[in-house]
Amino acid sequence: MIGICRDCFQLGEMQRRCFGCGSPRIVCHPELLDLSIAHMDCDAFYASVEKRDRPDLRDRPVIVGGGVRGVVTTCCYIARISGVRSAMPMFKALKACPQAVVIKPDFLKYRTESKRIMGMMRNLTPLVQPLSLDEAWLDLSGTARLHGASPALTLMKLQAQIEAEIGITVSIGLAANKFLAKIASDLDKPRGFSVIGHGEARTFLASKPVGILPGVGPAMVRNLESGGFSTVGDIAKAEEKTLAKRFGQNGLRLYRLAQGQDHRPVDPHQVRKSISAETTFNIDLKSYTDLEDQLSGLAEKVGRLARGANLAGRVVTLKLRGDDFKILTRQRALPVPTQTGKTILAMGRDLLATELTAGHPGRAFRLIGIGISELVDAQTVEDDFFNGDERRSLAGERTVDALRARFGATALTSGRALGRKARPLD
């Protein structure tokens, strides 16, 4: 079968090892030279960057995350062997892996490395669609003549370049579409390169749980299972009319995915879906005043991020995690989209007050977050989009943005923020 060596990049008939250098790191697949949609995922990105910068941690379990009361942002593969997982409460992670080294996240450093990696991808194709700092889809259709190599070989060289120049490893999935490529990138982590072709897609997916399908969360899994659809194969074998009747348009979408079909293009201009910020407390909070204090800074941050991206949101979402670790969210739609911290905070306050009085009076919370969604481009709206108090608030917040950009983030501090620093939490 035709294969490519991931070490010396030889192309030809391969068995178990490369005929050129003898490496076992070969990729063989009947469709290897025909596929051009890829998903690239950095392996344990934040932890890998920290290990790169601290070689003494190379063979030690590393957790990147908050303090004792926080959660795991990510962890290295050594820590995962002990059962540590992303989003796990820190106390559980340290119980599972007490010898782990915990490092506070440095998002400025991670964003810098992400830009370098994304830049390498865009040198190969303009069709790069980031999903987050550490993963993206690429479409290399029509690039073979430009690079003098098939997309598969080009991607293997990119993988080696990132490892050599950035000092971290990535895993790549090559497939017929975005859905299959993302699944493929998870098959052989870390430092993997996996392929799912057209011909094998339906057979490959048949035994997988329905939760593997994009957009199928826990609630949808329960809904599907209650209807007798526990595997992707169950959906693939169903009648389209049956799925449409029970699940509407989403049922038709799931049917196509179950067949291995995904016609979404790799879109480098896809609009961001939400902007949010959250914080985990060192001690549980239950009073409205303490929670509102935390909410204030988060709303200000969300507004600043929205203005920086020239976006405004139609829906404000409040997020709370209780002392039982269960997450609840509450939303409110706005009459017009916003990008001001003032309006975001006002909506967040109302949602918080309702939750503490009618929803869960007396309950303690360990995390609070605020965000906006249903985003629109703030530059494409009518002149009266922001009017009255909103216009004045926007002008004031933009002035603060400009001063902070010129003199530093701490150039201006609100009285509320100073109060938060001065007043200890009970």
Backbone torsions as a table, in degrees:
resi	resn	phi	psi	omega
1	MET	NA	144.3	178.6
2	ILE	-65.0	134.0	179.9
3	GLY	-145.0	169.0	177.1
4	ILE	-130.1	135.5	176.2
5	CYS	-83.4	129.1	-178.2
6	ARG	-80.6	-7.2	178.6
7	ASP	-99.8	-46.3	-178.9
8	CYS	-111.6	-3.1	175.0
9	PHE	65.5	23.5	173.4
10	GLN	-67.2	143.5	178.7
11	LEU	-121.1	131.5	177.3
12	GLY	163.3	-168.4	178.2
13	GLU	-67.3	124.2	-176.9
14	MET	-123.5	151.9	171.9
15	GLN	-113.7	-107.9	179.8
16	ARG	-97.5	-19.6	-179.4
17	ARG	-136.9	160.5	177.8
18	CYS	-67.1	134.0	179.8
19	PHE	-73.2	-14.4	-178.9
20	GLY	-91.0	-56.3	-175.1
21	CYS	-109.7	-6.7	178.7
22	GLY	81.8	4.5	-178.5
23	SER	-68.4	141.9	174.6
24	PRO	-81.8	-4.7	-176.8
25	ARG	-84.3	71.5	179.0
26	ILE	-117.1	151.8	176.8
27	VAL	-120.2	119.9	178.9
28	CYS	-121.9	134.1	179.2
29	HIS	-164.7	140.5	-178.6
30	PRO	-63.4	-23.3	-179.7
31	GLU	-108.0	14.1	-172.3
32	LEU	-54.5	-40.4	-175.0
33	LEU	-89.1	0.4	-176.2
34	ASP	-106.8	-13.8	-173.2
35	LEU	-95.3	149.3	-174.9
36	SER	-141.9	0.3	178.1
37	ILE	-100.5	127.4	-175.9
38	ALA	-131.4	154.1	170.3
39	HIS	-123.8	124.3	179.0
40	MET	-112.3	131.4	-175.9
41	ASP	-131.2	122.6	176.8
42	CYS	-68.6	137.5	-177.4
43	ASP	-79.7	114.6	178.8
44	ALA	45.1	57.1	-164.4
45	PHE	-50.4	-58.9	-175.4
46	TYR	-61.0	-44.5	-179.9
47	ALA	-65.3	-36.7	180.0
48	SER	-66.6	-39.1	177.5
49	VAL	-64.5	-41.7	179.3
50	GLU	-65.3	-40.3	178.5
51	LYS	-67.2	-36.6	176.7
52	ARG	-60.3	-41.5	-177.3
53	ASP	-80.2	-16.5	177.3
54	ARG	-130.8	84.6	-176.3
55	PRO	-56.9	-23.0	179.1
56	ASP	-66.0	-15.5	-179.4
57	LEU	-94.8	2.6	-171.7
58	ARG	-53.0	-43.7	-175.9
59	ASP	-102.8	16.2	-178.2
60	ARG	-112.0	151.2	175.6
61	PRO	-70.4	129.8	-177.7
62	VAL	-123.0	132.3	175.2
63	ILE	-118.4	128.9	173.6
64	VAL	-104.3	123.0	-177.4
65	GLY	176.4	-170.5	-177.3
66	GLY	-78.3	-163.8	-179.3
67	GLY	-75.2	-161.5	-177.4
68	VAL	-58.9	-33.5	-178.6
69	ARG	-90.9	0.2	-177.8
70	GLY	-87.4	-163.6	179.2
71	VAL	-127.7	164.9	179.2
72	VAL	-76.1	121.4	174.1
73	THR	-77.2	-49.1	171.7
74	THR	-160.4	169.6	178.6
75	CYS	-149.2	159.5	179.9
76	CYS	-77.3	172.0	-175.6
77	TYR	-71.1	-26.3	176.3
78	ILE	-64.7	-42.5	178.1
79	ALA	-66.9	-32.9	-179.0
80	ARG	-67.1	-28.6	176.7
81	ILE	-59.9	-31.8	179.7
82	SER	-84.0	-1.7	177.7
83	GLY	102.2	4.8	178.6
84	VAL	-73.9	138.6	-179.5
85	ARG	-138.6	156.4	175.1
86	SER	-58.9	145.0	179.3
87	ALA	73.2	1.4	176.7
88	MET	-72.6	137.8	174.6
89	PRO	-55.0	139.6	-174.0
90	MET	-59.8	-37.0	-178.1
91	PHE	-66.0	-33.3	176.7
92	LYS	-71.6	-38.0	179.7
93	ALA	-63.7	-42.9	-179.1
94	LEU	-73.3	-25.3	174.2
95	LYS	-70.6	-38.8	179.3
96	ALA	-73.2	-32.6	-176.3
97	CYS	-140.1	74.6	-174.3
98	PRO	-64.3	-20.7	-178.8
99	GLN	-86.8	3.6	-176.7
100	ALA	-68.0	148.4	172.9
101	VAL	-95.2	122.3	-178.5
102	VAL	-99.2	127.9	-177.9
103	ILE	-123.8	132.4	177.4
104	LYS	-69.5	137.7	-177.8
105	PRO	-61.3	141.8	175.3
106	ASP	-120.5	83.8	-171.1
107	PHE	-68.8	-26.8	176.2
108	LEU	-62.4	-43.6	178.4
109	LYS	-65.4	-41.3	-178.7
110	TYR	-67.0	-39.3	178.6
111	ARG	-64.7	-38.4	178.9
112	THR	-61.6	-46.1	179.5
113	GLU	-67.9	-35.6	177.7
114	SER	-61.4	-43.0	179.1
115	LYS	-61.8	-38.9	178.6
116	ARG	-63.1	-43.8	-178.5
117	ILE	-67.8	-45.4	178.9
118	MET	-61.9	-34.6	177.1
119	GLY	-63.1	-39.3	176.8
120	MET	-62.6	-39.9	178.2
121	MET	-64.2	-43.8	-176.6
122	ARG	-71.1	-17.6	172.0
123	ASN	-69.0	-19.1	-178.8
124	LEU	-96.7	-34.6	-178.6
125	THR	-158.9	142.2	175.0
126	PRO	-74.5	-13.1	-176.6
127	LEU	-90.0	75.9	177.3
128	VAL	-120.8	124.2	-179.7
129	GLN	-118.9	98.8	178.8
130	PRO	-66.6	142.2	172.2
131	LEU	-101.3	-29.6	-179.9
132	SER	-163.4	-170.4	178.8
133	LEU	-62.1	-28.4	-168.9
134	ASP	-118.6	13.9	177.5
135	GLU	-153.2	152.3	-178.8
136	ALA	-161.4	155.5	169.6
137	TRP	-94.9	149.5	174.5
138	LEU	-132.3	144.0	172.2
139	ASP	-119.6	111.5	-178.8
140	LEU	-103.7	22.5	178.3
141	SER	-58.3	132.1	176.6
142	GLY	76.6	11.5	-178.2
143	THR	-98.7	-2.6	-175.0
144	ALA	-59.5	-43.7	-179.3
145	ARG	-68.5	-39.0	-179.4
146	LEU	-61.7	-44.5	-175.5
147	HIS	-97.0	-6.7	-178.8
148	GLY	66.4	28.4	-177.6
149	ALA	-160.6	157.8	175.7
150	SER	-67.8	157.9	175.3
151	PRO	-53.2	-38.1	-179.2
152	ALA	-60.4	-47.4	-179.4
153	LEU	-68.1	-39.2	177.6
154	THR	-59.6	-41.5	179.9
155	LEU	-68.0	-38.1	177.4
156	MET	-64.2	-38.0	177.0
157	LYS	-67.9	-38.0	175.6
158	LEU	-61.6	-44.4	178.8
159	GLN	-56.8	-44.9	179.3
160	ALA	-68.3	-37.5	179.3
161	GLN	-63.7	-43.6	179.2
162	ILE	-61.9	-42.9	-179.6
163	GLU	-64.4	-39.5	-177.6
164	ALA	-74.6	-41.1	-172.4
165	GLU	-94.5	-34.1	-179.2
166	ILE	-94.6	-30.5	178.1
167	GLY	88.0	17.7	174.8
168	ILE	-130.6	166.4	179.3
169	THR	-106.1	155.3	177.2
170	VAL	-132.2	158.0	174.5
171	SER	-116.8	142.0	-175.1
172	ILE	-126.5	136.9	172.3
173	GLY	-114.5	128.6	179.5
174	LEU	-115.0	130.0	-174.1
175	ALA	-157.4	-171.1	-177.9
176	ALA	-84.3	-18.6	-179.3
177	ASN	-158.2	177.3	-174.0
178	LYS	-64.8	-43.2	-179.0
179	PHE	-58.7	-50.6	-178.3
180	LEU	-69.6	-35.2	179.3
181	ALA	-63.5	-39.8	-179.8
182	LYS	-67.6	-39.0	176.2
183	ILE	-64.4	-42.6	-177.2
184	ALA	-62.2	-36.6	-177.2
185	SER	-66.4	-17.0	-179.5
186	ASP	-93.4	-4.6	-170.6
187	LEU	-78.0	-25.1	-172.1
188	ASP	-140.3	47.8	-179.9
189	LYS	-82.2	151.2	-8.4
190	PRO	-85.9	170.1	175.0
191	ARG	59.9	35.4	-174.7
192	GLY	-98.1	165.0	172.8
193	PHE	-145.7	108.8	-174.9
194	SER	-123.9	153.3	-175.3
195	VAL	-129.2	134.7	170.1
196	ILE	-126.9	115.7	-177.2
197	GLY	-93.0	173.2	177.6
198	HIS	-56.1	-49.2	-169.7
199	GLY	-63.8	-28.5	-174.4
200	GLU	-103.0	-5.1	-169.3
201	ALA	-55.9	-52.3	-174.9
202	ARG	-65.2	-41.7	178.4
203	THR	-64.4	-41.8	179.5
204	PHE	-61.1	-41.4	-174.7
205	LEU	-78.8	-22.9	-167.2
206	ALA	-52.4	-43.8	-174.8
207	SER	-88.7	-3.4	-176.0
208	LYS	-76.1	146.3	177.3
209	PRO	-66.5	152.8	-175.9
210	VAL	-62.1	-22.4	179.8
211	GLY	-64.4	-12.3	178.8
212	ILE	-74.0	-18.1	-178.1
213	LEU	-75.5	136.2	-179.8
214	PRO	-62.2	137.8	179.6
215	GLY	85.7	0.5	179.2
216	VAL	-102.6	99.5	178.3
217	GLY	-92.5	-175.2	-177.1
218	PRO	-54.5	-42.0	-178.6
219	ALA	-65.5	-42.3	179.5
220	MET	-68.4	-34.8	176.4
221	VAL	-59.0	-46.4	-180.0
222	ARG	-62.9	-40.5	179.8
223	ASN	-63.6	-44.5	179.6
224	LEU	-65.5	-44.6	-178.5
225	GLU	-64.1	-35.8	178.3
226	SER	-65.7	-22.6	177.9
227	GLY	-94.2	6.0	178.0
228	GLY	90.7	14.8	-179.7
229	PHE	-111.9	89.4	-179.3
230	SER	-99.3	-21.3	178.0
231	THR	-122.6	162.6	177.1
232	VAL	-62.9	-33.4	178.1
233	GLY	-62.3	-34.7	177.4
234	ASP	-61.7	-40.1	179.0
235	ILE	-69.1	-42.1	-178.0
236	ALA	-62.0	-32.2	-177.7
237	LYS	-84.7	-12.3	-176.4
238	ALA	-75.9	162.6	174.5
239	GLU	-79.0	138.1	179.1
240	GLU	-57.5	-39.6	-179.0
241	LYS	-61.5	-39.1	179.7
242	THR	-63.1	-45.1	-179.8
243	LEU	-67.0	-39.9	179.5
244	ALA	-65.7	-39.5	-179.3
245	LYS	-66.1	-38.6	-176.1
246	ARG	-84.5	-37.7	-172.3
247	PHE	-121.2	4.6	178.0
248	GLY	67.8	-147.7	-179.6
249	GLN	-60.2	-32.1	179.0
250	ASN	-64.0	-33.3	177.3
251	GLY	-63.9	-39.9	177.7
252	LEU	-67.3	-37.7	177.8
253	ARG	-64.0	-43.4	179.8
254	LEU	-65.7	-35.4	178.7
255	TYR	-62.6	-44.5	-179.7
256	ARG	-64.9	-42.2	178.7
257	LEU	-62.9	-38.8	-179.9
258	ALA	-64.5	-24.4	175.3
259	GLN	-83.5	-1.6	-176.6
260	GLY	83.0	17.9	-177.4
261	GLN	-101.3	135.4	177.0
262	ASP	-154.7	109.2	-174.4
263	HIS	-97.7	9.6	178.3
264	ARG	-67.4	130.9	177.1
265	PRO	-80.0	158.2	169.9
266	VAL	-73.7	112.2	-170.9
267	ASP	-114.3	104.6	-179.1
268	PRO	-69.5	-11.5	-177.0
269	HIS	-108.1	14.4	-178.1
270	GLN	-60.3	133.1	-175.5
271	VAL	-74.6	138.4	174.9
272	ARG	-59.0	140.5	-173.3
273	LYS	-90.4	-26.8	-178.0
274	SER	-159.1	161.3	174.1
275	ILE	-132.8	129.3	-176.5
276	SER	-150.3	166.4	174.9
277	ALA	-149.5	148.3	179.9
278	GLU	-149.8	164.2	176.8
279	THR	-145.9	146.5	176.0
280	THR	-106.6	134.8	-174.8
281	PHE	-87.4	155.3	174.1
282	ASN	-74.6	-28.6	174.5
283	ILE	-132.2	150.3	179.2
284	ASP	-63.9	142.7	179.2
285	LEU	-117.0	143.3	178.3
286	LYS	-132.1	-17.6	-178.2
287	SER	-81.9	146.3	-179.7
288	TYR	-60.2	-41.5	-177.1
289	THR	-60.9	-46.5	-179.1
290	ASP	-65.4	-42.1	-179.5
291	LEU	-68.7	-38.2	178.5
292	GLU	-65.2	-38.4	176.9
293	ASP	-56.8	-44.9	179.6
294	GLN	-66.7	-38.4	-177.9
295	LEU	-64.8	-33.7	-176.3
296	SER	-58.9	-50.7	-179.3
297	GLY	-65.2	-35.6	179.6
298	LEU	-68.0	-41.3	178.6
299	ALA	-63.6	-39.3	177.2
300	GLU	-61.7	-42.0	-180.0
301	LYS	-65.4	-43.2	179.7
302	VAL	-62.3	-43.3	177.7
303	GLY	-61.1	-42.0	-179.9
304	ARG	-64.0	-41.9	178.0
305	LEU	-64.9	-39.7	179.7
306	ALA	-64.1	-44.6	179.3
307	ARG	-64.9	-38.9	178.9
308	GLY	-63.7	-29.5	179.7
309	ALA	-96.8	2.8	-177.5
310	ASN	56.7	41.2	179.9
311	LEU	-121.6	156.5	174.1
312	ALA	-138.1	149.4	-174.9
313	GLY	-115.1	142.0	179.5
314	ARG	-89.4	-19.2	-175.5
315	VAL	-126.8	131.5	175.1
316	VAL	-104.0	132.4	-178.9
317	THR	-121.9	128.5	173.4
318	LEU	-98.7	134.8	179.2
319	LYS	-121.9	133.0	177.7
320	LEU	-134.3	139.2	172.2
321	ARG	-115.7	121.4	-177.2
322	GLY	-76.1	175.6	178.6
323	ASP	-69.7	-8.0	174.2
324	ASP	-95.6	7.8	178.1
325	PHE	72.4	2.3	176.6
326	LYS	-79.1	139.4	-178.2
327	ILE	-99.0	136.1	171.8
328	LEU	-126.8	145.7	178.5
329	THR	-128.1	145.6	176.9
330	ARG	-132.7	138.4	-175.2
331	GLN	-125.6	155.0	172.6
332	ARG	-146.2	130.2	177.6
333	ALA	-83.8	143.4	-179.9
334	LEU	-98.8	151.3	176.2
335	PRO	-63.7	-33.9	173.5
336	VAL	-136.6	150.3	179.6
337	PRO	-62.6	156.8	-179.1
338	THR	-132.0	157.4	169.8
339	GLN	-138.7	23.1	179.1
340	THR	-107.8	140.0	176.5
341	GLY	-62.4	-31.8	-178.6
342	LYS	-61.4	-49.1	-178.9
343	THR	-69.0	-40.7	178.7
344	ILE	-60.1	-43.1	179.1
345	LEU	-65.7	-41.3	-179.3
346	ALA	-60.2	-45.2	178.7
347	MET	-66.6	-40.4	179.3
348	GLY	-62.8	-39.6	178.1
349	ARG	-60.7	-45.8	-178.6
350	ASP	-61.5	-44.7	179.6
351	LEU	-64.0	-40.1	179.3
352	LEU	-65.8	-45.2	179.9
353	ALA	-60.7	-43.0	178.5
354	THR	-61.8	-42.2	-177.6
355	GLU	-66.8	-39.6	-177.4
356	LEU	-76.9	-21.4	-179.6
357	THR	-98.7	-56.6	-176.3
358	ALA	-90.8	-29.2	-173.3
359	GLY	-86.3	-66.9	-175.8
360	HIS	-135.7	66.9	-179.7
361	PRO	-62.0	134.6	177.5
362	GLY	80.9	-2.8	-178.2
363	ARG	-78.5	144.3	177.4
364	ALA	-95.0	146.4	-179.4
365	PHE	-126.5	147.2	-178.9
366	ARG	-109.5	-8.9	-179.6
367	LEU	-150.1	144.8	172.6
368	ILE	-137.7	145.0	178.1
369	GLY	-147.0	159.9	178.6
370	ILE	-142.3	146.0	-179.7
371	GLY	-158.2	167.3	174.4
372	ILE	-124.8	149.2	179.6
373	SER	-141.7	-172.7	-170.5
374	GLU	50.6	57.5	-173.2
375	LEU	-75.9	145.9	175.4
376	VAL	-131.5	158.5	177.0
377	ASP	-74.1	117.9	-176.3
378	ALA	-67.8	-17.4	-178.0
379	GLN	-88.1	-8.0	-176.7
380	THR	-103.2	6.4	-175.8
381	VAL	-93.6	171.5	-179.7
382	GLU	-70.2	164.0	-177.2
383	ASP	-61.4	-30.6	-177.4
384	ASP	-92.3	15.8	179.9
385	PHE	-57.7	-49.3	173.8
386	PHE	-106.9	114.5	-178.4
387	ASN	-136.2	168.8	176.9
388	GLY	57.1	-131.9	-178.5
389	ASP	-60.4	-35.1	-179.5
390	GLU	-64.1	-41.6	179.0
391	ARG	-62.6	-43.9	-179.6
392	ARG	-65.5	-41.7	178.5
393	SER	-63.2	-41.2	-179.5
394	LEU	-63.9	-42.6	179.4
395	ALA	-62.0	-44.2	179.7
396	GLY	-64.1	-42.4	-178.2
397	GLU	-70.8	-33.4	175.4
398	ARG	-66.4	-35.7	176.6
399	THR	-63.5	-42.2	177.1
400	VAL	-62.8	-42.2	178.0
401	ASP	-56.8	-45.4	-177.3
402	ALA	-65.0	-41.4	179.5
403	LEU	-65.8	-40.6	179.3
404	ARG	-68.9	-35.4	177.8
405	ALA	-64.5	-33.1	-177.4
406	ARG	-84.9	-40.9	-172.1
407	PHE	-112.0	-0.9	179.0
408	GLY	110.3	158.7	-174.2
409	ALA	-64.6	-25.2	-177.7
410	THR	-96.1	9.5	-177.6
411	ALA	-61.6	-36.8	178.4
412	LEU	-126.9	131.9	178.3
413	THR	-132.2	131.7	-178.7
414	SER	-72.4	155.8	176.6
415	GLY	-61.4	-34.5	178.3
416	ARG	-63.0	-42.7	-179.9
417	ALA	-63.7	-40.6	177.6
418	LEU	-63.5	-38.0	177.6
419	GLY	-63.6	-37.9	178.6
420	ARG	-62.6	-40.1	-179.0
421	LYS	-69.4	-36.6	-174.7
422	ALA	-80.6	-29.6	-173.8
423	ARG	-96.7	113.5	177.4
424	PRO	-67.9	149.5	178.2
425	LEU	-83.2	140.2	178.3
426	ASP	-78.4	NA	NA
